[in-house]
């Protein structure tokens, strides 16, 4: 009969211990980041809080469009979007061109300032180009150059604050604008007749 009185307390202590262990383990894989500034608007607003999953981005095209947390100048943590991956030939001006093809970037806000225009750059096997979505208000690869995998602390996984904007952070798949004179959805090829 005595143990029945202690069961709720023991269960609560067990739950607390399990929760503490889970929190300790999750800190190895996740860490919080507070968004400060406008460089990633409209995707992230000043005052948003994001959980970042530790680790490097996947290889290849699966990395493009991911929002990552990078170590920037003065060892600051910055949220930026991957627009260039190893092997890409990039030209960044008022638009981003990959291999001469303009990227469609529906997430971008504002126009890049003229002084940020750069020439063509071929990315090495260990280089990524990261840009802020609000190009006119972002310090990014246009300023500090490509980043290496060891500078990428993790991938933005979940916005948890404010509650009305909470949810998983989506990757924006890489898409290109159609060639001049074509509209989206046109391929330029005429159908074969049988």
Backbone as CSV, one residue per row, in Angstrom:
resi,resn,N_x,N_y,N_z,CA_x,CA_y,CA_z,C_x,C_y,C_z
1,UNK,0.805,-1.207,0.000,0.000,0.000,0.000,0.842,1.262,0.000
2,UNK,2.027,1.221,0.640,2.863,2.415,0.690,3.386,2.804,-0.687
3,UNK,3.742,1.820,-1.518,4.298,2.137,-2.837,3.266,2.814,-3.731
4,UNK,1.994,2.546,-3.523,0.958,3.177,-4.341,0.975,4.691,-4.156
5,UNK,1.298,5.153,-2.955,1.361,6.591,-2.701,2.516,7.246,-3.451
6,UNK,3.585,6.537,-3.659,4.786,7.093,-4.277,4.810,6.952,-5.797
7,UNK,3.913,6.128,-6.331,3.929,5.887,-7.785,3.812,7.163,-8.611
8,UNK,2.874,8.064,-8.335,2.797,9.282,-9.153,4.082,10.109,-9.102
9,UNK,4.681,10.208,-7.924,5.923,10.961,-7.778,7.056,10.284,-8.543
10,UNK,7.152,8.964,-8.427,8.193,8.228,-9.157,7.990,8.339,-10.670
11,UNK,6.750,8.273,-11.118,6.462,8.407,-12.547,6.850,9.806,-13.035
12,UNK,6.538,10.825,-12.243,6.889,12.193,-12.621,8.406,12.363,-12.669
13,UNK,9.112,11.822,-11.686,10.573,11.903,-11.683,11.171,11.154,-12.875
14,UNK,10.614,9.995,-13.198,11.077,9.229,-14.366,10.847,10.001,-15.655
15,UNK,9.679,10.627,-15.779,9.385,11.444,-16.959,10.318,12.632,-17.063
16,UNK,10.607,13.269,-15.934,11.528,14.395,-15.914,12.931,13.961,-16.330
17,UNK,13.380,12.826,-15.828,14.707,12.310,-16.196,14.762,11.972,-17.681
18,UNK,13.709,11.345,-18.203,13.678,10.997,-19.631,13.652,12.260,-20.488
19,UNK,12.867,13.253,-20.073,12.809,14.509,-20.811,14.146,15.233,-20.810
20,UNK,14.830,15.221,-19.664,16.154,15.857,-19.583,17.156,15.153,-20.484
21,UNK,17.116,13.823,-20.506,18.022,13.056,-21.373,17.732,13.352,-22.836
22,UNK,16.439,13.405,-23.193,16.061,13.697,-24.578,16.496,15.104,-24.971
23,UNK,16.337,16.072,-24.067,16.766,17.440,-24.333,18.281,17.498,-24.532
24,UNK,19.026,16.782,-23.700,20.488,16.745,-23.834,20.913,16.148,-25.159
25,UNK,20.260,15.070,-25.574,20.581,14.452,-26.857,20.207,15.366,-28.016
26,UNK,19.045,16.022,-27.917,18.608,16.877,-29.025,19.544,18.064,-29.212
27,UNK,20.191,18.530,-28.152,21.123,19.656,-28.287,22.351,19.272,-29.105
28,UNK,22.643,18.005,-29.177,23.745,17.556,-30.034,23.368,17.704,-31.499
29,UNK,22.084,17.596,-31.815,21.619,17.617,-33.200,20.915,18.907,-33.592
30,UNK,20.405,19.640,-32.617,19.638,20.846,-32.896,20.148,21.997,-32.046
31,UNK,20.037,23.219,-32.580,20.314,24.387,-31.762,19.422,25.533,-32.232
32,UNK,19.021,26.415,-31.312,18.128,27.523,-31.679,18.905,28.714,-32.240
33,UNK,18.260,29.428,-33.154,18.824,30.660,-33.721,17.721,31.717,-33.709
34,UNK,18.050,32.889,-33.204,17.126,34.025,-33.246,17.449,34.844,-34.491
35,UNK,16.439,35.130,-35.293,16.628,35.927,-36.501,16.719,37.393,-36.098
36,UNK,17.799,38.038,-36.528,18.002,39.457,-36.230,18.250,40.172,-37.549
37,UNK,17.360,41.044,-37.926,17.539,41.797,-39.161,16.606,41.336,-40.267
38,UNK,16.790,41.944,-41.442,15.882,41.737,-42.570,16.472,40.901,-43.701
39,UNK,17.662,40.357,-43.551,18.344,39.756,-44.699,17.638,38.538,-45.283
40,UNK,16.729,37.904,-44.537,16.037,36.728,-45.056,14.534,36.942,-45.222
41,UNK,14.077,38.205,-45.165,12.659,38.448,-45.411,12.372,38.218,-46.891
42,UNK,11.234,37.722,-47.221,10.056,37.467,-46.402,10.019,36.086,-45.747
43,UNK,10.965,35.191,-46.051,10.931,33.846,-45.466,11.043,33.880,-43.943
44,UNK,11.914,34.735,-43.422,12.111,34.872,-41.977,12.098,36.347,-41.629
45,UNK,11.399,36.663,-40.565,11.289,38.048,-40.105,12.151,38.251,-38.865
46,UNK,12.529,39.493,-38.629,13.246,39.853,-37.417,12.423,39.400,-36.208
47,UNK,13.033,38.658,-35.296,12.320,38.161,-34.118,11.832,36.730,-34.238
48,UNK,11.928,36.115,-35.431,11.593,34.695,-35.567,12.643,33.859,-34.837
49,UNK,12.237,32.686,-34.380,13.169,31.731,-33.775,13.104,30.435,-34.562
50,UNK,14.298,29.892,-34.858,14.415,28.736,-35.740,15.280,27.684,-35.064
51,UNK,14.873,26.407,-35.207,15.737,25.304,-34.793,16.554,24.887,-36.007
52,UNK,17.854,24.760,-35.815,18.778,24.378,-36.875,19.298,22.980,-36.576
53,UNK,19.231,22.103,-37.586,19.749,20.735,-37.475,21.220,20.761,-37.821
54,UNK,22.064,20.347,-36.880,23.512,20.375,-37.104,23.909,19.476,-38.271
55,UNK,24.927,19.899,-39.001,25.455,19.077,-40.076,25.608,19.855,-41.367
56,UNK,26.255,19.207,-42.314,26.507,19.803,-43.623,25.350,19.510,-44.562
57,UNK,25.203,20.321,-45.605,24.130,20.066,-46.575,24.416,18.794,-47.373
58,UNK,23.377,18.212,-47.960,23.596,17.040,-48.811,24.391,17.426,-50.051
59,UNK,24.945,16.453,-50.722,25.706,16.716,-51.942,24.747,16.950,-53.111
60,UNK,25.200,17.692,-54.088,24.455,17.861,-55.323,23.282,18.817,-55.215
61,UNK,22.371,18.668,-56.175,21.227,19.572,-56.303,20.333,19.605,-55.065
62,UNK,20.352,18.561,-54.237,19.516,18.533,-53.032,19.897,19.639,-52.050
63,UNK,21.074,20.242,-52.217,21.497,21.330,-51.324,20.951,22.678,-51.769
64,UNK,20.647,22.829,-53.063,20.198,24.137,-53.544,18.843,24.475,-52.943
65,UNK,18.689,25.719,-52.548,17.430,26.185,-51.983,17.276,25.954,-50.498
66,UNK,18.223,25.247,-49.874,18.165,25.050,-48.423,18.574,26.334,-47.712
67,UNK,17.942,26.612,-46.588,18.366,27.709,-45.732,19.313,27.104,-44.706
68,UNK,20.525,27.656,-44.652,21.550,27.124,-43.763,22.034,28.197,-42.811
69,UNK,22.628,27.745,-41.744,23.246,28.636,-40.766,24.751,28.560,-41.004
70,UNK,25.351,29.683,-41.384,26.779,29.719,-41.702,27.529,30.617,-40.725
71,UNK,28.813,30.316,-40.570,29.712,31.180,-39.799,30.195,32.273,-40.727
72,UNK,29.783,33.490,-40.466,30.153,34.610,-41.308,31.316,35.388,-40.724
73,UNK,31.525,36.597,-41.235,32.589,37.447,-40.701,32.395,37.682,-39.206
74,UNK,33.507,37.848,-38.531,33.502,38.079,-37.083,32.839,36.934,-36.333
75,UNK,32.839,35.737,-36.943,32.336,34.511,-36.313,30.843,34.578,-35.990
76,UNK,30.106,35.452,-36.703,28.657,35.573,-36.480,27.922,34.450,-37.188
77,UNK,26.828,33.981,-36.578,25.961,33.002,-37.222,24.971,33.743,-38.106
78,UNK,24.850,33.326,-39.367,23.967,33.963,-40.329,23.086,32.918,-40.992
79,UNK,21.800,33.218,-41.169,20.913,32.366,-41.961,20.948,32.855,-43.396
80,UNK,21.229,31.948,-44.334,21.297,32.290,-45.757,20.790,31.106,-46.568
81,UNK,20.471,31.357,-47.831,19.978,30.308,-48.730,21.093,29.884,-49.688
82,UNK,21.255,28.576,-49.884,22.247,28.068,-50.831,21.718,28.262,-52.248
83,UNK,22.485,29.019,-53.063,22.112,29.204,-54.471,23.157,28.614,-55.413
84,UNK,24.336,28.326,-54.904,25.396,27.750,-55.729,26.048,26.585,-55.019
85,UNK,26.260,25.504,-55.758,26.845,24.280,-55.197,28.146,23.957,-55.935
86,UNK,28.963,23.057,-55.376,30.216,22.705,-56.034,29.999,22.339,-57.509
87,UNK,30.853,22.916,-58.364,30.777,22.653,-59.794,29.966,23.667,-60.578
88,UNK,29.158,24.482,-59.898,28.359,25.495,-60.588,29.238,26.612,-61.131
89,UNK,28.829,27.159,-62.257,29.410,28.378,-62.807,28.372,29.466,-62.577
90,UNK,28.669,30.405,-61.679,27.698,31.413,-61.257,28.071,32.807,-61.734
91,UNK,27.045,33.561,-62.066,27.188,35.002,-62.270,26.088,35.642,-61.446
92,UNK,26.493,36.520,-60.543,25.530,37.169,-59.650,25.502,38.648,-59.983
93,UNK,24.334,39.116,-60.353,24.124,40.529,-60.633,22.754,40.895,-60.127
94,UNK,21.945,41.515,-60.992,20.583,41.794,-60.568,19.792,40.495,-60.494
95,UNK,20.307,39.444,-61.113,19.760,38.082,-61.014,20.923,37.127,-60.826
96,UNK,20.597,35.883,-60.479,21.618,34.839,-60.358,21.519,33.957,-61.594
97,UNK,22.653,33.736,-62.241,22.729,32.873,-63.411,23.609,31.679,-63.072
98,UNK,23.121,30.483,-63.396,23.886,29.257,-63.194,24.114,28.654,-64.571
99,UNK,25.380,28.542,-64.962,25.685,28.030,-66.289,25.035,28.852,-67.383
100,UNK,24.858,30.147,-67.141,24.251,31.036,-68.119,22.731,31.080,-68.089
101,UNK,22.094,30.271,-67.235,20.632,30.218,-67.139,20.159,30.974,-65.905
102,UNK,19.184,31.884,-66.060,18.707,32.653,-64.898,17.860,31.796,-63.960
103,UNK,18.173,31.902,-62.665,17.384,31.199,-61.652,16.047,31.895,-61.457
104,UNK,15.009,31.103,-61.242,13.729,31.643,-60.776,13.811,31.652,-59.264
105,UNK,13.639,32.798,-58.671,13.759,32.913,-57.222,12.543,33.642,-56.652
106,UNK,11.418,32.945,-56.514,10.210,33.604,-56.008,10.340,34.067,-54.563
107,UNK,11.321,33.585,-53.844,11.531,33.937,-52.441,12.310,35.245,-52.276
108,UNK,12.881,35.796,-53.350,13.715,36.996,-53.261,12.861,38.246,-53.095
109,UNK,13.352,39.141,-52.263,12.709,40.436,-52.039,13.715,41.532,-52.371
110,UNK,13.248,42.565,-53.006,14.103,43.703,-53.301,15.101,43.410,-54.406
111,UNK,15.753,44.439,-54.845,16.736,44.296,-55.909,18.133,44.388,-55.323
112,UNK,19.044,43.627,-55.909,20.430,43.682,-55.464,21.021,45.037,-55.832
113,UNK,21.741,45.654,-54.915,22.363,46.929,-55.239,23.417,46.752,-56.335
114,UNK,23.566,47.765,-57.186,24.475,47.687,-58.335,25.900,47.352,-57.922
115,UNK,26.350,47.833,-56.773,27.734,47.580,-56.370,27.980,46.124,-55.997
116,UNK,26.916,45.315,-55.898,27.113,43.914,-55.539,27.264,43.016,-56.767
117,UNK,27.201,43.585,-57.964,27.313,42.765,-59.164,28.717,42.177,-59.250
118,UNK,28.784,40.922,-59.581,30.059,40.217,-59.648,30.177,39.507,-60.987
119,UNK,31.387,39.087,-61.322,31.634,38.340,-62.547,31.288,36.871,-62.384
120,UNK,31.679,36.077,-63.368,31.410,34.638,-63.354,32.416,33.952,-62.441
121,UNK,31.953,32.973,-61.708,32.834,32.214,-60.827,32.479,30.742,-60.911
122,UNK,33.490,29.899,-61.107,33.312,28.450,-61.085,33.606,27.983,-59.670
123,UNK,32.627,27.305,-59.053,32.796,26.868,-57.665,33.590,25.569,-57.602
124,UNK,34.520,25.523,-56.670,35.339,24.330,-56.443,34.522,23.234,-55.772
125,UNK,35.127,22.077,-55.622,34.447,20.908,-55.050,33.975,21.100,-53.616
126,UNK,34.486,22.098,-52.922,34.103,22.304,-51.524,33.582,23.712,-51.281
127,UNK,32.923,24.304,-52.282,32.429,25.673,-52.137,30.932,25.770,-52.407
128,UNK,30.277,26.595,-51.594,28.856,26.908,-51.747,28.705,28.419,-51.765
129,UNK,27.753,28.905,-52.554,27.419,30.324,-52.520,26.094,30.454,-51.794
130,UNK,26.068,31.322,-50.778,24.873,31.550,-49.968,24.491,33.029,-50.082
131,UNK,23.199,33.277,-50.266,22.691,34.645,-50.380,21.494,34.822,-49.459
132,UNK,21.296,36.048,-49.000,20.081,36.379,-48.271,18.943,36.582,-49.254
133,UNK,17.712,36.313,-48.816,16.550,36.490,-49.686,16.263,37.970,-49.952
134,UNK,16.560,38.825,-48.999,16.396,40.268,-49.193,17.755,40.805,-49.618
135,UNK,17.992,40.766,-50.918,19.325,41.003,-51.469,19.897,42.361,-51.110
136,UNK,19.058,43.380,-51.011,19.566,44.721,-50.714,19.942,44.886,-49.245
137,UNK,19.538,43.943,-48.386,19.797,44.076,-46.951,20.610,42.912,-46.398
138,UNK,21.379,42.239,-47.249,22.066,41.023,-46.824,23.578,41.115,-46.977
139,UNK,24.264,40.635,-45.959,25.699,40.379,-46.047,25.807,38.889,-46.326
140,UNK,26.419,38.526,-47.456,26.426,37.123,-47.870,27.637,36.832,-48.745
141,UNK,27.586,35.798,-49.564,28.735,35.404,-50.387,29.191,36.495,-51.345
142,UNK,28.324,37.444,-51.658,28.751,38.565,-52.487,29.791,39.399,-51.756
143,UNK,29.754,39.371,-50.423,30.673,40.153,-49.602,31.864,39.333,-49.103
144,UNK,31.599,38.107,-48.615,32.681,37.320,-48.012,33.080,36.098,-48.822
145,UNK,32.514,35.950,-50.023,32.911,34.851,-50.899,32.189,33.547,-50.586
146,UNK,32.517,32.507,-51.365,31.885,31.209,-51.132,32.238,30.680,-49.739
147,UNK,31.388,29.801,-49.220,31.653,29.183,-47.921,32.004,27.717,-48.135
148,UNK,32.778,27.191,-47.210,33.180,25.784,-47.234,32.264,24.999,-46.296
149,UNK,32.166,23.689,-46.478,31.268,22.895,-45.629,31.493,23.107,-44.132
150,UNK,32.749,23.284,-43.715,33.007,23.456,-42.276,32.480,24.787,-41.739
151,UNK,32.147,25.731,-42.621,31.544,26.990,-42.187,30.025,26.875,-42.058
152,UNK,29.460,25.792,-42.563,28.016,25.581,-42.481,27.723,24.800,-41.213
153,UNK,27.097,25.468,-40.259,26.814,24.864,-38.958,25.631,23.904,-39.004
154,UNK,24.684,24.162,-39.902,23.513,23.299,-39.977,22.478,23.843,-40.934
155,UNK,21.365,23.121,-41.010,20.270,23.426,-41.925,19.057,23.855,-41.117
156,UNK,18.450,24.984,-41.493,17.241,25.450,-40.799,16.159,24.385,-40.960
157,UNK,15.582,23.969,-39.845,14.650,22.845,-39.854,13.231,23.256,-39.481
158,UNK,13.086,24.061,-38.410,11.758,24.372,-37.878,11.728,25.775,-37.306
159,UNK,10.757,26.571,-37.767,10.504,27.864,-37.117,9.524,27.563,-35.986
160,UNK,9.875,27.934,-34.755,8.991,27.658,-33.622,8.414,28.913,-32.991
161,UNK,8.852,30.087,-33.432,8.288,31.329,-32.923,8.316,32.363,-34.021
162,UNK,7.303,33.126,-34.201,6.032,33.194,-33.471,5.109,32.038,-33.865
163,UNK,4.189,31.683,-32.966,3.316,30.519,-33.192,2.538,30.566,-34.502
164,UNK,2.103,31.762,-34.920,1.301,31.846,-36.145,2.137,31.587,-37.407
165,UNK,3.462,31.625,-37.292,4.341,31.339,-38.434,5.128,30.052,-38.230
166,UNK,4.811,29.303,-37.184,5.559,28.083,-36.863,5.363,27.025,-37.940
167,UNK,6.391,26.241,-38.164,6.302,25.147,-39.119,7.671,24.757,-39.649
168,UNK,7.702,23.669,-40.397,8.943,23.191,-40.990,9.439,24.185,-42.040
169,UNK,10.740,24.307,-42.149,11.351,25.183,-43.138,11.508,24.382,-44.423
170,UNK,10.917,24.887,-45.486,10.937,24.179,-46.773,12.174,24.539,-47.597
171,UNK,12.625,23.566,-48.352,13.681,23.794,-49.345,13.007,24.274,-50.618
172,UNK,13.545,25.298,-51.231,13.040,25.790,-52.509,13.832,25.109,-53.621
173,UNK,13.194,24.230,-54.362,13.867,23.506,-55.432,14.392,24.475,-56.481
174,UNK,15.523,24.149,-57.054,16.132,24.993,-58.084,15.321,24.911,-59.369
175,UNK,14.924,26.094,-59.849,14.202,26.188,-61.129,14.810,27.321,-61.928
176,UNK,14.737,27.181,-63.237,15.305,28.197,-64.112,14.205,28.894,-64.891
177,UNK,14.460,30.166,-65.209,13.531,30.933,-66.039,13.592,30.377,-67.459
178,UNK,12.478,30.430,-68.190,12.501,29.949,-69.574,13.371,30.860,-70.430
179,UNK,13.909,30.321,-71.524,14.716,31.158,-72.429,13.890,32.338,-72.944
180,UNK,14.588,33.387,-73.349,13.924,34.579,-73.882,12.920,34.203,-74.964
181,UNK,11.745,34.811,-74.916,10.730,34.575,-75.933,9.792,33.421,-75.622
182,UNK,10.117,32.586,-74.624,9.236,31.486,-74.237,8.568,31.843,-72.919
183,UNK,7.401,31.268,-72.712,6.739,31.451,-71.430,6.925,30.189,-70.616
184,UNK,6.713,30.281,-69.333,6.875,29.113,-68.470,6.015,27.975,-68.981
185,UNK,6.593,26.808,-69.021,5.864,25.627,-69.469,6.135,25.280,-70.913
186,UNK,6.675,26.229,-71.700,7.006,25.939,-73.087,8.390,25.322,-73.161
187,UNK,8.558,24.361,-74.038,9.862,23.728,-74.163,10.600,24.187,-75.401
188,UNK,9.898,24.754,-76.342,10.539,25.171,-77.573,10.559,24.082,-78.635
189,UNK,10.252,22.861,-78.246,10.222,21.753,-79.198,8.826,21.590,-79.732
190,UNK,8.690,21.268,-81.016,7.357,20.996,-81.554,7.060,19.522,-81.360
191,UNK,5.789,19.182,-81.094,5.459,17.785,-80.860,5.693,16.975,-82.123
192,UNK,6.073,15.725,-81.911,6.295,14.825,-83.051,4.949,14.332,-83.559
193,UNK,4.826,14.255,-84.845,3.583,13.742,-85.439,3.855,12.328,-85.895
194,UNK,2.887,11.471,-85.687,3.077,10.067,-86.025,2.312,9.741,-87.191
